[in-house]
């Protein structure tokens, strides 16, 4: 599993460089994201632009990351592909997460200042 991180001021953009987030990757994804959070990232944008498929395990892993961050930190999701967007809408998780069109949207609006 490959994650690519970029720092933009206080915002950490984490790009999942995989075409699937499913049961096979969800545990490693959660652990890697927890390491990023625990290393001091307070404002994270998760870029899912490469992810063409997400199952319930993948969605559960994203929820676990959000819970791990707590209320004092900012967590957004960006660049959902149509099939992943459908998973968020069918499960109504689109009402739980702050979902943006692209990581640039988070940077330009400074998600840290709006949380």
Secondary structure, 3 states (H helix, E strand, C coil): CCEEEEEECCEEEEEECCCEECHHHHHHHHHHHHHHHHCCCCEEEEECCCCCEECHHHHHHHHHHHHHHCCCCEEEEECCCHHHHHHHHHCCHHHCCEEECCHHHHHHHCHHHHC
